[in-house]
Amino acid sequence: MNYNIQTIIMVPYRLLLLAAVVLHTLHCGIAAGASGPMDVEYSWVFVDYTFPSPQHRESAVKSGRFIPENCVILDVDVFQDMSEQTLYYGATGSTPNSLTKTRVFLTIPRIKPGNPASIAEIVPGNRPNSVLLAPYPNWKANVVSEDKLNCDDTIVSVFRTKIDILGRFWIVDVGTLDQFEITARSVCPPKILIFDLKNGDKLIKMYKFPPSQVKELSLFTNIEVDIRDPKGRNTFAYIADTTAYKLVVYDFKNDDSWVVDQAYFYPYPNKAHFKINGVNFDLMDGVIGLALDPIIKNNRKLFFHSFASTRESWVYTSTLQNKSLFENGLIDGSGRFFVSSEVREVQSSVEVMTNNGVLIYASMDNRLVCWNSQDPFTANKIYTVYESDEDFQFPSGMKLVNDKVWAVSCQLQNHFTTIATDRQSVKYRVLVGRVDELIKGTGCDKRIQFDDTNDDEILVESFEGNMLREWRAPPEMPWSYSRISRVFENKNRKAPGKSLVLTGNVNLHNPRKSTALSYDCRMSLTDGQPNSPNCLGKAMTTTTTTRRRNRIKNVPGPLR
């Protein structure tokens, strides 16, 4: 099955990251879930860290090495270590069980002086009303001493990160200090660090970008990771250079990178003015939002937009991966890059895309918005799924983790002005919401109806509300799905009718053993629709050496 994306996007965008960069600065405090589809999971007045002792903290404050109001949380990412024992099959929206270990990471870019760590992990449960941040991977790696600076062993400043489906933690260190100050300076070359979260946070690789790919104005603010094989060797990363208006492609397999120089990554001058909760500022930032759609026929689209823009754009990743196209600099991107003919209401920062091709993006008027990429990018196809003038001011980071949206809001607009930072109100929040609840009832929530003659192959994600939800493409690794759905006519004279039969398998990729759960499912149809919300089928577990039939199971829809 393939998308038919009409009038979509490709336009120049500069840097939302800068604005997103300064996203969070807090004095951690866990907040109870707010009403609505996005709940506040964590909140802070100011950031605080796990200093070795109170004396170390006091010394850092007195010396200016720690200025809490200058520490801004920008991005969030989540790792859930789901082993074979902790996974189970269930209906759409099911979550990992209580045995799953969850780690939450935040970025705090060094945009102002007094930030002791640029990337950290939330330490849960250390205090009843606040959570501390533990520098990642440790304190030593986050210490920046310009007198004795070892760039290979130091993380200088990180805007955004990406944890891929194989548990690899991709960190882009921009190498600059005090980005929001007149004293801004580069102290180390930009680099990529990749840690293995499944194997004791081991550093897998460090890659320094060649000087020819780094401009004086370069600021690598966002990253998207594109995995093309089960072991992750054939992987590409797309890095947004928000202030130099470029995209950098990194080839993990060949340890190589190249610059994609296109006008589509530029900002629109007439969209560089922002007004958030009464605060006005100008920001000429280019490409910042990045999101990958599902793989279809071994290709996929990278959606992107600039911060100072109201259009959405896309390009096939096969184009970006073709280094030879860009070796001699700028090429004519028409016919390869695409931009929406219509616009969103206001500028947007970050975005994510679901396996069903639903783009969810943060709007700079304190809203979360969705658009189904099967539809034209027009105002009547864009839907608000959440808004809050208090909790969602300046959303700067967002990830999609196990059917949930994780987002950061940081009131960054106050860091572009001379507005004093009060020491009482919450400024930084991590919010969480389920995708199915967010898009429910909107045009982003499409289900496929089947007629009595349908005998096509269908990838089925779930059965809900007497409707089948279809995968636009197989889910990503480490799970591989194959499902075939066909309508068969029962010509039994006593009970004529038709049935929808689902067959398929779900394979768990495990480095130690190969395990698969296969199943058959049958549901009767009336007027082309299943009669029951339950799927009565046969489940069979298969290993490399044995094959065993299990008892018939009732499950709420096709097994996931």
Secondary structure by P-SEA (a helix, b strand, c coil): ccccccccbbbbbccccccccccccccbbbbccccccccccccccccccccccaaaaaaaaaacccccccbbbcbbbbbbbccccccccccccccccccbbbbbbbbbccccccccccbbbbbccccccccccccccccccccccccccccccccccccccccccccbbbbbccccccccccccccccccbbbbbccccccccccccccccccccccccccbbbbbbccccccbbbbbbbcccccbbbbbbccccbbbbbccccccccccccccccccccccccccccbbbbccccccbbbbbcccccccccbbbbccccccccccccccccccccbbbbccccccccccccccccbbbbbbbcccbbbbbcccccccccccccccccccccccccbbbbccccccccccccccccccccccccccccbbbbbbccccccccccbbbbbbccccccccccccccccbbbbbcccccccbbbbbbbbbbbbccccccbbbbbbbbccccccccbbbbbbbbbbbbbccccccccccbbbbbbbcccbbbbbcccccccccc
